[in-house]
Amino acid sequence: MLDIQLLTTPLDTQACIQFVHADDAGGIDVFIGTVRNATKGKAVLRLDFEAYEPMAIAEMRKIAEQALEKFGAKKIALHHRVGTLEIGEAAVVIAVSAPHRAAAFDACRYCIDTLKETVPIWKKEIFEDGEVWVAAHP
Amino acid sequence: MKISLLSFGIAKDITGQRFLDVELPSPATVGDLRSVLVKQFPRLSELASVRLAVNSEYADESVFLSENDEVALIPPVSGG
């Protein structure tokens, strides 16, 4: 069972945990990706996220389906935020339940690592003196 | 034939617009479209990678395009 969402409003970690709760799961692993205040020693004021929405949802769903299949996870909630985010806010919340903890950790890590490689979402770092699309240039 | 091109992230800064109609001789592949785009927008070749998605799926260079396909220019992603 999956709960995949792209949201313009603050993410609700508790709702993600509640969604994945299952009587046959002995562990829930949660990853929260938050907005850091600096990159390579330079102060970041905020981040702007944009997404190719239908494809981002489809790719997040594929990843979560693969994680269920590969690791035997029970339920996954994958919520990603778009728009302008301030320092400390959550950009992504992933909650995974599985019968045992190893599968929950592995599936959660698979979801965030793969999301960062394939899901069409982009973040722009806003600095005091300019802005940069993250990872755009080699 | 005409395809609809969507640009995101830094690719949108480079093409200057989110939506762009591109005219291509038929038949044309994703690779052909890439050549046309790189010629028109040389700064695309400075990016770490540019993938193309056809109707919301990543597509190989050899995939043939059809009239009215929605193609997206996907610069390096950075979600999470």
Backbone of each chain as ProteinMPNN parsed JSONL, in Angstrom:
{"seq_chain_A": "MLDIQLLTTPLDTQACIQFVHADDAGGIDVFIGTVRNATKGKAVLRLDFEAYEPMAIAEMRKIAEQALEKFGAKKIALHHRVGTLEIGEAAVVIAVSAPHRAAAFDACRYCIDTLKETVPIWKKEIFEDGEVWVAAHP", "coords_chain_A": {"N_chain_A": [[0.84, -1.206, 0.0], [0.477, 2.167, -0.842], [1.189, 5.653, -0.362], [1.455, 8.353, -2.124], [2.549, 11.583, -2.611], [2.659, 14.946, -3.858], [3.202, 18.04, -2.631], [2.148, 21.403, -1.87], [2.038, 22.437, 0.558], [3.081, 22.477, 4.09], [4.742, 19.441, 5.103], [3.345, 16.51, 6.615], [4.536, 14.66, 8.947], [3.601, 12.94, 10.919], [1.215, 12.019, 9.81], [2.22, 10.476, 7.743], [3.518, 8.453, 9.15], [1.354, 7.338, 10.48], [-0.057, 6.362, 8.284], [1.548, 4.228, 7.383], [1.509, 2.442, 9.429], [1.055, -0.873, 10.568], [-0.388, -3.958, 11.559], [1.031, -6.271, 11.039], [3.588, -5.416, 10.799], [6.782, -4.955, 12.177], [8.443, -2.855, 12.406], [9.006, 0.619, 11.787], [10.451, 2.859, 9.621], [11.662, 6.154, 9.233], [12.452, 8.763, 7.058], [13.457, 12.099, 6.919], [13.947, 14.743, 4.889], [15.53, 17.793, 5.162], [15.692, 21.421, 4.897], [18.825, 22.768, 4.634], [21.0, 25.21, 6.171], [23.23, 26.075, 4.818], [25.536, 25.674, 2.062], [28.411, 24.12, 1.002], [29.817, 25.81, 2.771], [28.637, 28.252, 2.312], [26.13, 30.606, 3.072], [22.731, 29.713, 2.891], [19.641, 31.091, 1.985], [17.014, 30.29, 1.406], [15.121, 27.647, -0.263], [13.958, 26.936, -3.542], [11.669, 24.765, -4.911], [10.837, 22.941, -7.832], [8.684, 20.875, -9.879], [8.115, 18.373, -12.393], [5.139, 17.628, -12.531], [3.141, 15.379, -13.093], [4.89, 13.375, -13.971], [6.723, 13.236, -11.893], [5.177, 12.25, -9.783], [4.526, 9.766, -10.903], [7.074, 8.586, -11.105], [7.861, 8.537, -8.417], [6.001, 6.748, -7.472], [6.742, 4.419, -8.857], [9.251, 3.911, -7.677], [8.533, 3.421, -5.017], [6.931, 1.164, -5.361], [8.875, -0.623, -6.296], [10.428, -0.764, -3.993], [8.716, -2.022, -2.183], [8.536, -4.513, -3.358], [11.274, -5.371, -3.635], [12.257, -5.402, -0.986], [10.341, -6.414, 0.615], [8.734, -4.704, 2.055], [5.897, -3.382, 3.871], [4.12, -1.113, 3.804], [4.314, 2.131, 2.295], [4.833, 5.574, 2.647], [5.301, 8.443, 0.761], [6.089, 11.594, 0.589], [6.551, 14.648, -1.063], [7.604, 17.99, -1.088], [6.826, 21.02, -2.898], [7.632, 24.31, -4.226], [8.41, 27.321, -2.372], [10.734, 26.908, 0.214], [11.622, 27.354, 3.61], [14.545, 27.602, 5.759], [15.151, 24.656, 7.588], [12.646, 23.552, 7.142], [10.747, 20.654, 6.059], [11.528, 18.938, 3.121], [11.105, 16.484, 2.047], [9.398, 13.568, 3.073], [9.674, 10.269, 4.057], [8.147, 7.336, 4.919], [8.349, 4.02, 6.009], [7.026, 0.823, 6.519], [7.783, -2.453, 7.731], [8.092, -6.048, 8.173], [10.412, -6.589, 9.733], [13.218, -4.729, 11.164], [15.498, -4.397, 9.471], [14.649, -4.567, 6.823], [12.951, -2.367, 6.734], [14.728, -0.197, 7.134], [16.407, -0.585, 4.861], [14.612, -0.379, 2.676], [13.687, 2.204, 2.976], [15.997, 3.712, 2.632], [16.59, 2.986, 0.015], [14.442, 4.217, -1.288], [14.903, 7.056, -0.855], [17.48, 7.374, -1.946], [17.101, 6.583, -4.626], [15.088, 8.289, -5.442], [16.484, 10.704, -5.496], [17.955, 10.357, -7.776], [16.255, 9.887, -9.959], [13.697, 11.141, -9.907], [11.803, 13.723, -11.358], [12.368, 16.472, -10.037], [13.415, 19.65, -9.023], [15.793, 21.691, -7.299], [16.462, 25.018, -6.327], [18.989, 26.897, -4.959], [18.874, 29.718, -2.932], [20.877, 32.427, -2.433], [22.437, 35.125, -0.555], [23.612, 36.685, -2.542], [22.723, 35.787, -5.018], [21.519, 33.0, -7.07], [21.316, 29.414, -7.514], [20.801, 26.569, -9.533], [20.714, 23.433, -8.184], [23.258, 21.012, -8.684], [23.234, 21.241, -11.455], [25.368, 21.804, -13.199], [28.478, 20.216, -14.259]], "CA_chain_A": [[0.0, 0.0, 0.0], [1.308, 3.351, -1.033], [0.624, 6.997, -0.29], [2.435, 9.164, -2.849], [1.988, 12.925, -2.773], [3.469, 16.131, -4.12], [2.384, 19.008, -1.892], [2.637, 22.78, -1.772], [1.855, 22.819, 1.961], [4.031, 21.768, 4.962], [4.545, 17.985, 5.139], [2.83, 16.016, 7.886], [5.276, 13.427, 9.243], [2.74, 12.062, 11.713], [0.253, 11.38, 8.9], [2.97, 9.453, 7.002], [3.736, 7.334, 10.073], [0.054, 6.685, 10.689], [-0.433, 5.624, 7.073], [2.294, 2.97, 7.197], [1.323, 1.562, 10.578], [0.393, -2.127, 10.185], [-0.275, -4.943, 12.638], [2.026, -7.296, 10.704], [4.902, -4.785, 10.646], [7.452, -4.793, 13.463], [9.308, -1.684, 12.398], [8.715, 1.737, 10.88], [11.612, 3.726, 9.454], [11.238, 7.442, 8.676], [13.495, 9.698, 6.634], [12.976, 13.464, 6.674], [14.964, 15.591, 4.264], [15.207, 19.166, 5.566], [16.442, 22.492, 4.233], [20.024, 23.12, 5.395], [21.236, 26.661, 6.097], [24.466, 26.422, 4.1], [26.067, 24.668, 1.151], [29.854, 24.372, 0.82], [30.241, 26.935, 3.581], [27.971, 29.504, 1.936], [24.802, 30.666, 3.694], [21.551, 29.579, 2.023], [18.499, 31.802, 2.591], [15.849, 29.41, 1.243], [15.165, 26.82, -1.473], [12.758, 26.873, -4.395], [11.543, 23.457, -5.574], [9.795, 22.769, -8.848], [8.551, 19.484, -10.311], [7.288, 18.001, -13.551], [4.287, 16.961, -11.551], [2.63, 14.029, -13.373], [5.987, 12.416, -14.074], [7.321, 13.086, -10.558], [4.292, 11.333, -9.05], [4.673, 8.423, -11.496], [8.396, 8.043, -10.754], [7.87, 8.228, -6.979], [5.212, 5.523, -7.303], [7.578, 3.297, -9.323], [10.286, 3.652, -6.67], [7.907, 2.821, -3.84], [6.533, -0.207, -5.737], [10.107, -1.429, -6.309], [10.881, -0.967, -2.609], [7.85, -3.057, -1.593], [8.892, -5.765, -4.007], [12.665, -5.776, -3.363], [12.602, -5.557, 0.427], [9.22, -6.979, 1.354], [8.116, -3.71, 2.935], [4.433, -3.506, 3.902], [3.482, 0.122, 3.342], [5.238, 3.256, 2.136], [4.317, 6.926, 2.385], [6.37, 9.246, 0.168], [5.552, 12.94, 0.35], [7.57, 15.637, -1.419], [7.071, 19.358, -1.129], [7.306, 21.918, -3.95], [7.447, 25.718, -3.894], [9.497, 27.941, -1.606], [10.906, 26.341, 1.565], [12.531, 28.082, 4.494], [15.522, 26.776, 6.486], [14.586, 23.768, 8.614], [11.41, 22.881, 6.717], [10.928, 19.341, 5.43], [11.293, 18.874, 1.672], [10.632, 15.142, 1.731], [9.189, 12.639, 4.185], [9.457, 8.891, 3.606], [7.919, 6.396, 6.018], [8.262, 2.648, 5.507], [6.859, -0.232, 7.519], [8.187, -3.783, 7.27], [8.011, -7.01, 9.279], [11.595, -6.465, 10.59], [13.83, -3.411, 10.982], [16.474, -4.304, 8.377], [13.918, -4.291, 5.577], [12.428, -1.001, 6.809], [15.858, 0.695, 6.855], [16.88, -0.75, 3.477], [13.61, 0.128, 1.737], [13.635, 3.663, 3.129], [17.209, 4.23, 1.998], [16.411, 2.801, -1.431], [13.5, 5.252, -1.762], [15.496, 8.403, -0.933], [18.615, 7.369, -2.878], [16.619, 6.493, -6.008], [14.373, 9.55, -5.703], [17.46, 11.748, -5.836], [18.527, 10.116, -9.103], [15.318, 9.741, -11.09], [12.418, 11.871, -9.858], [12.001, 15.055, -11.931], [12.164, 17.587, -9.112], [14.637, 20.473, -9.049], [15.851, 22.731, -6.271], [17.326, 26.171, -6.555], [19.44, 27.515, -3.71], [18.862, 31.179, -2.981], [21.905, 33.002, -1.568], [22.438, 36.582, -0.401], [24.081, 37.379, -3.749], [22.374, 35.113, -6.271], [20.827, 31.717, -6.937], [21.942, 28.349, -8.305], [20.108, 25.281, -9.644], [21.62, 22.451, -7.587], [23.76, 19.874, -9.478], [22.996, 21.414, -12.891], [26.616, 21.784, -13.972], [29.443, 19.231, -13.754]], "C_chain_A": [[0.869, 1.248, 0.0], [0.511, 4.637, -0.848], [1.668, 7.952, -0.861], [1.848, 10.552, -3.057], [3.059, 13.972, -3.037], [2.637, 17.28, -3.562], [3.008, 20.399, -1.888], [2.56, 23.277, -0.325], [2.838, 22.031, 2.842], [3.696, 20.283, 5.083], [4.163, 17.542, 6.55], [3.458, 14.643, 8.178], [4.394, 12.422, 9.982], [1.738, 11.317, 10.823], [0.94, 10.26, 8.115], [3.161, 8.217, 7.885], [2.432, 6.567, 10.296], [-0.334, 5.823, 9.489], [0.258, 4.273, 7.003], [2.126, 1.992, 8.362], [0.569, 0.302, 10.15], [0.627, -3.151, 11.279], [0.766, -6.017, 12.341], [3.406, -6.699, 10.454], [5.514, -4.552, 12.023], [8.362, -3.584, 13.513], [8.831, -0.641, 11.41], [9.97, 2.586, 10.833], [11.145, 5.004, 8.771], [12.471, 8.234, 8.267], [12.845, 11.048, 6.384], [14.129, 14.254, 6.088], [14.601, 17.041, 4.539], [16.11, 20.183, 4.868], [17.582, 22.954, 5.139], [20.367, 24.599, 5.172], [22.5, 27.063, 5.348], [24.83, 25.31, 3.141], [27.501, 25.053, 0.836], [30.281, 25.657, 1.532], [29.558, 28.26, 3.28], [26.533, 29.507, 2.453], [23.687, 30.589, 2.644], [20.382, 30.26, 2.726], [17.237, 30.95, 2.541], [16.034, 28.585, -0.026], [13.854, 26.948, -2.225], [12.755, 25.521, -5.087], [10.514, 23.545, -6.684], [9.817, 21.334, -9.344], [7.804, 19.413, -11.635], [6.265, 17.054, -12.933], [3.787, 15.567, -11.923], [3.738, 12.982, -13.416], [6.629, 12.189, -12.703], [6.488, 12.105, -9.724], [4.487, 9.902, -9.572], [6.002, 7.795, -11.101], [8.476, 7.702, -9.258], [7.104, 6.929, -6.728], [6.019, 4.292, -7.727], [8.596, 2.903, -8.256], [9.682, 2.931, -5.467], [7.46, 1.387, -4.143], [7.749, -1.135, -5.754], [10.555, -1.738, -4.885], [10.017, -2.025, -1.907], [8.311, -4.424, -2.06], [10.277, -6.274, -3.574], [12.911, -6.14, -1.908], [11.474, -6.167, 1.262], [8.628, -6.006, 2.362], [6.599, -3.841, 2.842], [3.732, -2.28, 3.316], [4.526, 1.226, 3.253], [4.454, 4.547, 1.921], [5.496, 7.756, 1.895], [5.762, 10.601, -0.196], [6.698, 13.887, 0.025], [6.907, 16.99, -1.548], [7.605, 20.084, -2.354], [6.987, 23.362, -3.556], [8.632, 26.231, -3.088], [9.545, 27.385, -0.194], [11.944, 27.118, 2.353], [13.475, 27.081, 5.176], [14.8, 25.936, 7.542], [13.311, 23.062, 8.194], [11.729, 21.552, 6.034], [10.588, 19.408, 3.949], [10.73, 17.515, 1.29], [10.463, 14.353, 3.029], [8.911, 11.258, 3.588], [9.266, 8.034, 4.846], [7.691, 5.019, 5.416], [7.997, 1.707, 6.676], [7.222, -1.569, 6.894], [8.121, -4.734, 8.462], [9.176, -6.858, 10.265], [12.376, -5.205, 10.228], [14.767, -3.314, 9.782], [15.78, -3.935, 7.07], [13.381, -2.859, 5.576], [13.539, 0.007, 6.504], [16.256, 0.636, 5.38], [15.906, -0.139, 2.475], [13.556, 1.651, 1.793], [14.835, 4.3, 2.432], [17.12, 4.11, 0.473], [15.52, 3.913, -1.994], [14.185, 6.615, -1.881], [16.654, 8.426, -1.928], [18.137, 7.37, -4.334], [15.867, 7.756, -6.397], [15.341, 10.633, -6.164], [18.061, 11.561, -7.22], [17.516, 10.203, -10.231], [14.086, 10.643, -11.064], [12.613, 13.314, -10.354], [11.517, 16.173, -11.012], [13.5, 18.327, -9.062], [14.61, 21.472, -7.912], [16.867, 23.788, -6.629], [17.686, 26.743, -5.194], [19.485, 29.024, -3.89], [19.867, 31.684, -1.943], [21.668, 34.51, -1.438], [22.673, 37.26, -1.761], [23.751, 36.635, -5.043], [21.667, 33.796, -6.015], [21.414, 30.703, -7.894], [21.033, 27.121, -8.329], [21.096, 24.2, -9.196], [21.956, 21.339, -8.588], [23.624, 20.049, -10.988], [24.268, 21.267, -13.721], [27.61, 20.78, -13.398], [30.487, 19.902, -12.842]], "O_chain_A": [[1.849, 1.358, 0.737], [-0.684, 4.694, -1.141], [2.632, 8.316, -0.188], [0.762, 10.685, -3.621], [4.178, 13.907, -2.53], [1.493, 17.474, -3.974], [4.229, 20.551, -1.902], [2.967, 24.399, -0.024], [3.377, 21.019, 2.394], [2.527, 19.905, 5.157], [4.602, 18.124, 7.541], [2.972, 13.611, 7.716], [4.431, 11.222, 9.712], [1.448, 10.142, 11.048], [0.333, 9.223, 7.847], [2.989, 7.085, 7.433], [2.402, 5.337, 10.301], [-0.86, 4.72, 9.637], [-0.356, 3.28, 6.612], [2.559, 0.843, 8.278], [-0.439, 0.392, 9.45], [1.711, -3.211, 11.861], [1.325, -6.613, 13.262], [4.299, -7.385, 9.957], [4.862, -4.023, 12.923], [8.985, -3.312, 14.539], [8.318, -0.965, 10.339], [10.497, 2.988, 11.871], [10.335, 4.959, 7.845], [13.42, 8.362, 9.04], [11.812, 11.137, 5.721], [15.169, 14.414, 6.726], [13.504, 17.484, 4.2], [17.157, 19.834, 4.322], [17.361, 23.455, 6.242], [20.063, 25.165, 4.122], [22.814, 28.249, 5.249], [24.486, 24.149, 3.36], [27.771, 26.189, 0.445], [31.007, 26.481, 0.974], [29.857, 29.275, 3.911], [25.806, 28.527, 2.289], [23.705, 31.308, 1.645], [20.153, 30.04, 3.915], [16.48, 30.891, 3.51], [16.987, 28.796, -0.776], [12.783, 27.055, -1.628], [13.715, 25.164, -5.769], [9.451, 24.142, -6.514], [10.837, 20.652, -9.246], [6.979, 20.269, -11.955], [6.491, 15.849, -12.827], [3.985, 14.636, -11.142], [3.559, 11.853, -12.961], [7.033, 11.07, -12.387], [7.036, 11.237, -9.045], [4.598, 8.955, -8.793], [6.058, 6.604, -10.795], [9.084, 6.702, -8.879], [7.495, 6.115, -5.891], [5.993, 3.26, -7.057], [8.784, 1.721, -7.966], [10.244, 1.959, -4.964], [7.588, 0.501, -3.298], [7.68, -2.276, -5.296], [11.01, -2.846, -4.602], [10.53, -2.828, -1.128], [8.457, -5.359, -1.272], [10.438, -7.435, -3.199], [13.671, -7.062, -1.613], [11.632, -6.406, 2.459], [8.088, -6.414, 3.391], [6.076, -4.352, 1.852], [2.867, -2.398, 2.447], [5.487, 1.26, 4.021], [3.528, 4.598, 1.112], [6.555, 7.779, 2.522], [5.017, 10.723, -1.169], [7.697, 13.931, 0.743], [5.792, 17.111, -2.055], [8.715, 19.802, -2.806], [6.174, 23.606, -2.664], [9.717, 25.65, -3.117], [8.54, 27.382, 0.516], [12.998, 27.489, 1.836], [13.23, 25.874, 5.169], [13.955, 26.435, 8.285], [12.922, 22.074, 8.817], [12.822, 21.351, 5.505], [9.513, 19.867, 3.564], [9.97, 17.399, 0.328], [11.271, 14.457, 3.952], [8.038, 11.097, 2.735], [10.127, 8.007, 5.726], [6.946, 4.862, 4.449], [8.667, 1.786, 7.705], [7.006, -1.8, 5.704], [8.096, -4.299, 9.614], [8.985, -6.977, 11.475], [12.227, -4.671, 9.129], [14.832, -2.268, 9.137], [16.265, -3.097, 6.31], [13.358, -2.208, 4.531], [13.342, 0.942, 5.729], [16.422, 1.668, 4.73], [16.321, 0.539, 1.535], [13.398, 2.308, 0.764], [14.698, 5.302, 1.73], [17.522, 5.015, -0.258], [15.812, 4.478, -3.048], [14.059, 7.269, -2.917], [16.8, 9.391, -2.678], [18.699, 8.071, -5.175], [15.981, 8.24, -7.523], [15.057, 11.382, -7.099], [18.618, 12.503, -7.783], [17.878, 10.558, -11.353], [13.487, 10.884, -12.112], [13.469, 14.04, -9.848], [10.433, 16.731, -11.18], [14.568, 17.715, -9.061], [13.565, 22.035, -7.587], [17.95, 23.516, -7.147], [16.812, 27.038, -4.378], [20.05, 29.541, -4.854], [19.738, 31.416, -0.748], [20.817, 35.084, -2.117], [22.034, 38.259, -2.093], [24.424, 36.83, -6.056], [21.264, 33.504, -4.889], [21.944, 31.059, -8.947], [20.55, 26.679, -7.286], [22.181, 24.07, -9.762], [21.073, 20.795, -9.25], [23.871, 19.102, -11.736], [24.251, 20.682, -14.804], [27.599, 20.513, -12.197], [31.379, 19.23, -12.325]]}, "seq_chain_B": "MKISLLSFGIAKDITGQRFLDVELPSPATVGDLRSVLVKQFPRLSELASVRLAVNSEYADESVFLSENDEVALIPPVSGG", "coords_chain_B": {"N_chain_B": [[6.431, 17.524, -38.363], [4.774, 18.445, -35.279], [5.927, 18.86, -32.009], [5.286, 19.158, -28.483], [7.212, 20.91, -26.269], [8.398, 20.79, -22.986], [10.061, 22.611, -20.47], [12.221, 22.446, -17.653], [13.557, 23.564, -14.44], [16.945, 24.456, -14.681], [16.947, 24.15, -17.397], [14.705, 25.46, -18.268], [15.442, 28.079, -17.77], [17.357, 28.285, -19.738], [16.036, 27.751, -22.225], [14.206, 29.703, -22.042], [11.489, 29.585, -21.819], [8.628, 27.858, -20.428], [6.828, 26.337, -22.036], [7.072, 25.184, -25.331], [6.674, 25.009, -28.803], [7.949, 22.665, -31.071], [9.095, 22.22, -34.322], [9.576, 19.436, -36.339], [11.226, 17.436, -38.872], [9.507, 14.626, -40.242], [10.076, 11.071, -40.287], [11.121, 11.361, -36.809], [13.498, 10.941, -34.207], [14.058, 10.753, -30.623], [16.736, 11.319, -30.292], [17.213, 12.849, -32.593], [15.68, 15.102, -31.986], [17.065, 15.985, -29.749], [19.482, 16.825, -30.966], [18.564, 18.992, -32.502], [17.706, 20.692, -30.474], [20.032, 21.18, -28.981], [21.512, 22.522, -30.859], [19.961, 24.795, -31.187], [19.891, 25.778, -28.593], [22.667, 26.176, -27.294], [23.743, 26.217, -24.693], [22.651, 24.116, -23.335], [24.335, 21.985, -23.642], [26.253, 22.389, -21.79], [25.414, 21.407, -19.421], [25.403, 18.984, -16.698], [23.952, 16.71, -17.313], [21.36, 15.922, -19.674], [18.275, 14.666, -19.844], [15.632, 13.25, -21.828], [12.137, 13.113, -21.668], [9.349, 11.354, -22.837], [6.001, 11.857, -23.069], [5.842, 11.734, -20.235], [7.627, 9.646, -19.561], [10.962, 8.51, -19.164], [12.988, 8.515, -22.071], [14.798, 6.631, -24.515], [17.39, 7.521, -26.894], [16.715, 6.41, -29.343], [14.009, 6.226, -29.628], [11.035, 6.754, -31.493], [9.362, 9.77, -32.297], [6.005, 11.062, -32.095], [3.459, 13.012, -33.703], [2.308, 15.702, -31.736], [3.284, 14.593, -29.34], [4.199, 14.932, -25.903], [7.096, 16.277, -24.86], [9.629, 16.365, -22.441], [12.269, 18.346, -21.222], [14.763, 17.3, -19.222], [16.853, 18.404, -16.971], [19.755, 17.797, -14.766], [18.419, 16.14, -11.968], [17.315, 17.163, -8.679], [15.899, 16.595, -6.357], [14.559, 15.897, -3.027]], "CA_chain_B": [[5.456, 17.339, -37.287], [4.959, 19.37, -34.167], [5.873, 18.287, -30.66], [5.246, 20.173, -27.42], [8.371, 20.757, -25.387], [8.317, 21.397, -21.649], [11.4, 22.766, -19.902], [12.203, 22.611, -16.195], [14.799, 23.894, -13.759], [17.86, 25.314, -15.446], [16.594, 24.054, -18.824], [13.719, 26.521, -18.543], [16.204, 29.333, -17.859], [18.105, 28.281, -21.002], [15.122, 27.901, -23.376], [13.49, 30.961, -21.84], [10.05, 29.394, -21.617], [8.161, 26.545, -19.958], [6.19, 25.602, -23.147], [7.64, 25.567, -26.615], [6.355, 24.062, -29.873], [9.12, 22.437, -31.919], [8.75, 21.618, -35.616], [10.606, 18.463, -36.712], [10.885, 16.619, -40.038], [9.023, 13.305, -39.829], [10.086, 10.656, -38.879], [12.206, 11.899, -35.995], [13.7, 10.238, -32.937], [14.457, 11.572, -29.478], [18.098, 11.786, -30.588], [17.108, 13.952, -33.568], [15.189, 16.27, -31.259], [18.172, 16.471, -28.917], [20.413, 17.571, -31.831], [17.935, 20.269, -32.849], [17.651, 21.547, -29.281], [21.386, 21.594, -28.597], [21.926, 23.521, -31.844], [19.204, 26.025, -30.918], [20.212, 26.261, -27.237], [23.979, 25.55, -27.047], [24.072, 26.109, -23.258], [22.196, 22.815, -22.822], [25.447, 21.027, -23.65], [27.134, 22.654, -20.632], [24.837, 20.784, -18.218], [25.96, 17.681, -16.312], [23.2, 15.738, -18.113], [20.017, 16.328, -20.081], [17.485, 13.53, -20.3], [14.364, 13.628, -22.432], [11.021, 12.242, -21.321], [8.25, 11.432, -23.795], [4.731, 11.574, -22.382], [6.118, 11.45, -18.811], [8.516, 8.497, -19.328], [12.292, 8.684, -19.735], [13.031, 7.866, -23.382], [16.102, 6.458, -25.165], [17.599, 8.323, -28.105], [16.208, 5.738, -30.544], [12.525, 6.221, -29.638], [10.44, 7.638, -32.494], [8.374, 10.722, -31.782], [4.763, 11.197, -32.853], [2.794, 14.317, -33.667], [1.664, 16.069, -30.463], [3.889, 14.049, -28.128], [4.705, 15.916, -24.946], [8.479, 15.918, -24.522], [10.16, 17.233, -21.388], [13.718, 18.473, -21.062], [15.027, 17.005, -17.811], [18.246, 18.622, -16.552], [20.044, 16.973, -13.584], [17.377, 16.309, -10.945], [17.914, 17.483, -7.367], [14.875, 16.535, -5.318], [14.941, 15.289, -1.754]], "C_chain_B": [[5.789, 18.26, -36.122], [4.942, 18.591, -32.852], [5.859, 19.447, -29.642], [6.391, 19.902, -26.471], [8.132, 21.5, -24.077], [9.734, 21.485, -21.102], [11.305, 23.056, -18.414], [13.569, 23.015, -15.663], [15.663, 24.785, -14.634], [17.56, 25.244, -16.942], [15.574, 25.126, -19.196], [14.425, 27.88, -18.624], [16.891, 29.426, -19.224], [17.177, 28.461, -22.21], [14.301, 29.182, -23.255], [11.995, 30.795, -21.649], [9.701, 27.969, -21.181], [7.639, 25.717, -21.14], [6.721, 26.123, -24.471], [7.181, 24.54, -27.65], [7.586, 23.923, -30.761], [8.667, 21.701, -33.174], [9.902, 20.696, -36.019], [10.204, 17.777, -38.007], [10.464, 15.234, -39.557], [9.636, 12.243, -40.754], [11.266, 11.265, -38.129], [12.28, 11.126, -34.68], [14.011, 11.258, -31.835], [15.859, 12.143, -29.711], [18.099, 12.942, -31.581], [16.667, 15.236, -32.869], [16.31, 16.868, -30.398], [19.144, 17.317, -29.756], [19.866, 18.95, -32.17], [18.003, 21.229, -31.654], [19.03, 22.066, -28.887], [21.911, 22.66, -29.573], [21.257, 24.864, -31.53], [19.591, 26.651, -29.565], [21.549, 25.643, -26.787], [24.301, 25.375, -25.556], [23.571, 24.8, -22.651], [23.363, 21.839, -22.73], [26.428, 21.274, -22.51], [26.636, 21.94, -19.37], [25.452, 19.408, -17.959], [25.246, 16.55, -17.048], [21.895, 16.397, -18.553], [19.307, 15.076, -20.568], [16.219, 14.057, -20.939], [13.31, 12.612, -22.014], [9.922, 12.449, -22.353], [6.987, 10.975, -23.087], [4.975, 11.022, -20.965], [6.933, 10.188, -18.525], [9.888, 8.826, -19.916], [12.383, 7.898, -21.033], [14.46, 7.781, -23.904], [16.156, 7.287, -26.443], [16.916, 7.721, -29.33], [14.673, 5.74, -30.644], [12.005, 7.207, -30.687], [9.374, 8.519, -31.869], [7.147, 10.731, -32.676], [4.221, 12.606, -32.691], [2.114, 14.507, -32.308], [2.175, 15.338, -29.218], [4.291, 15.202, -27.212], [6.098, 15.453, -24.524], [8.978, 16.895, -23.465], [11.678, 17.185, -21.379], [14.011, 18.351, -19.579], [16.511, 17.242, -17.507], [18.519, 17.797, -15.294], [19.019, 17.225, -12.479], [18.039, 16.518, -9.577], [16.853, 17.531, -6.271], [15.429, 15.938, -4.03], [15.537, 16.289, -0.794]], "O_chain_B": [[6.9, 18.773, -35.992], [4.057, 17.769, -32.615], [6.349, 20.544, -29.909], [6.524, 18.802, -25.934], [7.725, 22.662, -24.058], [10.52, 20.549, -21.249], [10.436, 23.803, -17.964], [14.593, 22.84, -16.324], [15.183, 25.739, -15.246], [17.882, 26.175, -17.68], [15.585, 25.638, -20.315], [14.059, 28.728, -19.439], [16.997, 30.51, -19.799], [17.488, 29.232, -23.117], [13.767, 29.683, -24.244], [11.3, 31.765, -21.347], [10.392, 27.01, -21.524], [7.96, 24.534, -21.251], [6.808, 27.33, -24.7], [7.283, 23.337, -27.414], [8.194, 24.917, -31.158], [7.956, 20.699, -33.104], [11.06, 21.113, -36.04], [9.02, 17.548, -38.251], [11.004, 14.725, -38.575], [9.714, 12.504, -41.955], [12.275, 11.635, -38.728], [11.263, 10.715, -34.122], [14.196, 12.448, -32.09], [16.136, 13.294, -29.374], [18.871, 13.891, -31.446], [17.205, 16.313, -33.123], [16.479, 18.085, -30.329], [19.577, 18.385, -29.324], [20.588, 19.947, -32.134], [18.314, 22.411, -31.804], [19.188, 23.227, -28.51], [22.645, 23.57, -29.186], [21.887, 25.92, -31.596], [19.617, 27.872, -29.412], [21.562, 24.701, -25.994], [25.056, 24.472, -25.197], [24.015, 24.411, -21.57], [23.388, 20.972, -21.856], [27.331, 20.469, -22.281], [27.349, 21.876, -18.369], [25.953, 18.754, -18.873], [25.866, 15.538, -17.375], [21.39, 17.307, -17.895], [19.689, 14.493, -21.583], [15.775, 15.166, -20.641], [13.558, 11.406, -22.006], [9.6, 13.584, -22.704], [6.91, 9.858, -22.574], [4.407, 10.008, -20.56], [6.944, 9.702, -17.395], [9.982, 9.353, -21.024], [11.921, 6.76, -21.109], [15.24, 8.723, -23.763], [15.133, 7.696, -26.994], [16.573, 8.449, -30.262], [14.116, 5.297, -31.649], [12.466, 8.345, -30.765], [8.59, 8.079, -31.027], [7.236, 10.445, -33.87], [4.478, 13.292, -31.702], [1.442, 13.61, -31.8], [1.57, 15.447, -28.151], [4.667, 16.284, -27.663], [6.265, 14.394, -23.92], [8.776, 18.104, -23.58], [12.286, 16.123, -21.51], [13.577, 19.176, -18.776], [17.338, 16.366, -17.761], [17.601, 17.149, -14.79], [18.775, 18.369, -12.096], [19.175, 16.1, -9.354], [16.893, 18.381, -5.381], [16.589, 15.534, -3.95], [15.908, 15.927, 0.322]]}, "name": "protein", "num_of_chains": 2, "seq": "MLDIQLLTTPLDTQACIQFVHADDAGGIDVFIGTVRNATKGKAVLRLDFEAYEPMAIAEMRKIAEQALEKFGAKKIALHHRVGTLEIGEAAVVIAVSAPHRAAAFDACRYCIDTLKETVPIWKKEIFEDGEVWVAAHPMKISLLSFGIAKDITGQRFLDVELPSPATVGDLRSVLVKQFPRLSELASVRLAVNSEYADESVFLSENDEVALIPPVSGG"}
